């Protein structure tokens, strides 16, 4: 049953609070960011966090609502792979199909040869029968011829009959030899058909073996992928379950990581704990050592604002404030009249002009030096700054020079760079670049100061 975070706090006796600026919730002595509440199973609905299962909250706070005891966590069991149907041996089916086709073609060829042999034998027998009939007819005609001539068959006649019989036997023998040769040729054809059949069957066996080897490799890859998928599923479940353990040790994540390392736990568990610690540090506004992160840019701006106020009020500046404003004079220059005194130097006017530009409107100090009404917007009126680079160098050498312990003078880049940045932003980018090059100021040094000031130049 779903329960709101406030109801949970009420049932467990914990205080609950909410910070609209950071969107963080305070539960007892725990401060939780939105992503942590989501990890605990929370859902933000209509501005209220709701939990369908408070077991993770109970692990974190050590308290659970009395009405609904939580089920005992069960050990994670890797899912049992679904039995797969055996793969069909396609290669063997193809082999048997090809062998059947070869044998069928062989039998058809044998049948065709048998039909041709039967016709050939009938032809040979017909030729011999015709030869015998012709021999009888020739003998009869010869006998009639001799009778007409009155020649007796007892003398030369038998010799003629013998000759005719010899011709008949020769014709019959030739026909018989032709039939025998035909039988030999037919035997060769049958042997060639049988040899072709065996070759084709052997090739079908070889092709089947190659296909079976490929099929076995495919099976191996499939089984390997199934095993990897089961392993990934099991590891993913273990990682999800480990998040609950991290929440249970949320108050001392570094100590928990140290204990895991000492116990020889898997590296991924240590990595997850350290990542959770980094997120906790970021959510709570701490640095890597657990100290509050200092807003350097905000502090610098606050110091600049204070220096301007002290300058306007005539309160002497300290060394750091003099560096921020870029002046060697702790108080604003004194003048004789509001129309601009002859006692003000070119460097004073340049400094007043920069102060006017920084403030946006003229204050008392700017008015007294430049001789313009208080409240005049920057750019209005006639006061202008010198554009000759030597005038800027004289100004810089006067106001941005310091001495080291040995009495040697040097340019204070920490004060000069903000001045050049304001010069660049005021439209005097050519002079700013020339001065930076002249005093050996690098672009990386300028960018570092810009990050502190929170601005950028037009370089």
Secondary structure in CASP SS format (residue, H / E / C, confidence):
PFRMAT SS
TARGET T0000
AUTHOR 0000-0000-0000
METHOD secondary structure of the structure
MODEL  1
X C 1.00
X C 1.00
X E 1.00
X E 1.00
X H 1.00
X H 1.00
X H 1.00
X H 1.00
X H 1.00
X H 1.00
X H 1.00
X H 1.00
X C 1.00
X C 1.00
X C 1.00
X E 1.00
X E 1.00
X E 1.00
X E 1.00
X C 1.00
X C 1.00
X C 1.00
X C 1.00
X E 1.00
X E 1.00
X E 1.00
X E 1.00
X C 1.00
X C 1.00
X E 1.00
X E 1.00
X E 1.00
X C 1.00
X H 1.00
X H 1.00
X H 1.00
X H 1.00
X H 1.00
X H 1.00
X C 1.00
X C 1.00
X E 1.00
X E 1.00
X E 1.00
X E 1.00
X C 1.00
X C 1.00
X E 1.00
X E 1.00
X E 1.00
X E 1.00
X C 1.00
X C 1.00
X C 1.00
X H 1.00
X H 1.00
X H 1.00
X H 1.00
X H 1.00
X H 1.00
X H 1.00
X C 1.00
X C 1.00
X C 1.00
X C 1.00
X C 1.00
X C 1.00
X C 1.00
X C 1.00
X C 1.00
X C 1.00
X C 1.00
X C 1.00
X C 1.00
X C 1.00
X C 1.00
X C 1.00
X C 1.00
X C 1.00
X C 1.00
X C 1.00
X C 1.00
X C 1.00
X C 1.00
X C 1.00
X C 1.00
X C 1.00
X C 1.00
X C 1.00
X H 1.00
X H 1.00
X H 1.00
X H 1.00
X H 1.00
X H 1.00
X H 1.00
X H 1.00
X H 1.00
X H 1.00
X H 1.00
X H 1.00
X H 1.00
X H 1.00
X H 1.00
X H 1.00
X H 1.00
X H 1.00
X H 1.00
X H 1.00
X H 1.00
X H 1.00
X H 1.00
X H 1.00
X H 1.00
X H 1.00
X H 1.00
X H 1.00
X H 1.00
X H 1.00
X H 1.00
X H 1.00
X H 1.00
X H 1.00
X H 1.00
X H 1.00
X H 1.00
X H 1.00
X H 1.00
X H 1.00
X H 1.00
X H 1.00
X H 1.00
X H 1.00
X H 1.00
X H 1.00
X H 1.00
X H 1.00
X H 1.00
X H 1.00
X H 1.00
X H 1.00
X H 1.00
X H 1.00
X H 1.00
X H 1.00
X H 1.00
X H 1.00
X H 1.00
X H 1.00
X C 1.00
X C 1.00
X C 1.00
X H 1.00
X H 1.00
X H 1.00
X H 1.00
X H 1.00
X H 1.00
X H 1.00
X H 1.00
X H 1.00
X H 1.00
X H 1.00
X H 1.00
X H 1.00
X H 1.00
X H 1.00
X H 1.00
X H 1.00
X H 1.00
X H 1.00
X H 1.00
X H 1.00
X H 1.00
X H 1.00
X H 1.00
X H 1.00
X H 1.00
X H 1.00
X H 1.00
X H 1.00
X H 1.00
X H 1.00
X H 1.00
X H 1.00
X H 1.00
X H 1.00
X H 1.00
X H 1.00
X H 1.00
X H 1.00
X H 1.00
X H 1.00
X H 1.00
X H 1.00
X H 1.00
X H 1.00
X H 1.00
X H 1.00
X H 1.00
X H 1.00
X H 1.00
X H 1.00
X H 1.00
X H 1.00
X H 1.00
X H 1.00
X H 1.00
X H 1.00
X H 1.00
X H 1.00
X H 1.00
X H 1.00
X H 1.00
X H 1.00
X H 1.00
X H 1.00
X H 1.00
X H 1.00
X H 1.00
X H 1.00
X H 1.00
X H 1.00
X H 1.00
X H 1.00
X H 1.00
X H 1.00
X H 1.00
X H 1.00
X H 1.00
X H 1.00
X H 1.00
X H 1.00
X H 1.00
X H 1.00
X H 1.00
X H 1.00
X H 1.00
X H 1.00
X H 1.00
X H 1.00
X H 1.00
X H 1.00
X H 1.00
X H 1.00
X H 1.00
X H 1.00
X H 1.00
X C 1.00
X H 1.00
X H 1.00
X H 1.00
X H 1.00
X H 1.00
X H 1.00
X H 1.00
X H 1.00
X H 1.00
X H 1.00
X H 1.00
X H 1.00
X H 1.00
X H 1.00
X C 1.00
X C 1.00
X C 1.00
X H 1.00
X H 1.00
X H 1.00
X H 1.00
X H 1.00
X H 1.00
X H 1.00
X H 1.00
X H 1.00
X H 1.00
X H 1.00
X H 1.00
X H 1.00
X H 1.00
X H 1.00
X H 1.00
X H 1.00
X C 1.00
X C 1.00
X E 1.00
X C 1.00
X C 1.00
X C 1.00
X C 1.00
X C 1.00
X E 1.00
X C 1.00
X C 1.00
X C 1.00
X H 1.00
X H 1.00
X H 1.00
X H 1.00
X H 1.00
X H 1.00
X H 1.00
X H 1.00
X H 1.00
X H 1.00
X H 1.00
X H 1.00
X H 1.00
X H 1.00
X H 1.00
X H 1.00
X H 1.00
X H 1.00
X C 1.00
X C 1.00
X C 1.00
X C 1.00
X C 1.00
X H 1.00
X H 1.00
X H 1.00
X H 1.00
X H 1.00
X H 1.00
X H 1.00
X C 1.00
X C 1.00
X C 1.00
X C 1.00
X C 1.00
X C 1.00
X C 1.00
X C 1.00
X C 1.00
X C 1.00
X C 1.00
X C 1.00
X C 1.00
X C 1.00
X C 1.00
X C 1.00
X C 1.00
X C 1.00
X C 1.00
X C 1.00
X H 1.00
X H 1.00
X H 1.00
X H 1.00
X H 1.00
X H 1.00
X H 1.00
X H 1.00
X H 1.00
X H 1.00
X H 1.00
X H 1.00
X H 1.00
X H 1.00
X C 1.00
X E 1.00
X C 1.00
X C 1.00
X H 1.00
X H 1.00
X H 1.00
X H 1.00
X H 1.00
X H 1.00
X H 1.00
X C 1.00
X C 1.00
X C 1.00
X C 1.00
X C 1.00
X C 1.00
X E 1.00
X C 1.00
X C 1.00
X C 1.00
X C 1.00
X C 1.00
X C 1.00
X C 1.00
X C 1.00
X C 1.00
X C 1.00
X C 1.00
X H 1.00
X H 1.00
X H 1.00
X H 1.00
X H 1.00
X H 1.00
X H 1.00
X H 1.00
X H 1.00
X H 1.00
X H 1.00
X C 1.00
X E 1.00
X E 1.00
X E 1.00
X C 1.00
X C 1.00
X C 1.00
X C 1.00
X C 1.00
X E 1.00
X E 1.00
X E 1.00
X C 1.00
X H 1.00
X H 1.00
X H 1.00
X H 1.00
X H 1.00
X H 1.00
X H 1.00
X H 1.00
X H 1.00
X H 1.00
X H 1.00
X H 1.00
X H 1.00
X C 1.00
X C 1.00
X C 1.00
X H 1.00
X H 1.00
X H 1.00
X H 1.00
X H 1.00
X H 1.00
X H 1.00
X H 1.00
X H 1.00
X H 1.00
X C 1.00
X C 1.00
X C 1.00
X C 1.00
X H 1.00
X H 1.00
X H 1.00
X H 1.00
X H 1.00
X H 1.00
X H 1.00
X H 1.00
X H 1.00
X H 1.00
X H 1.00
X C 1.00
X C 1.00
X C 1.00
X C 1.00
X C 1.00
X C 1.00
END
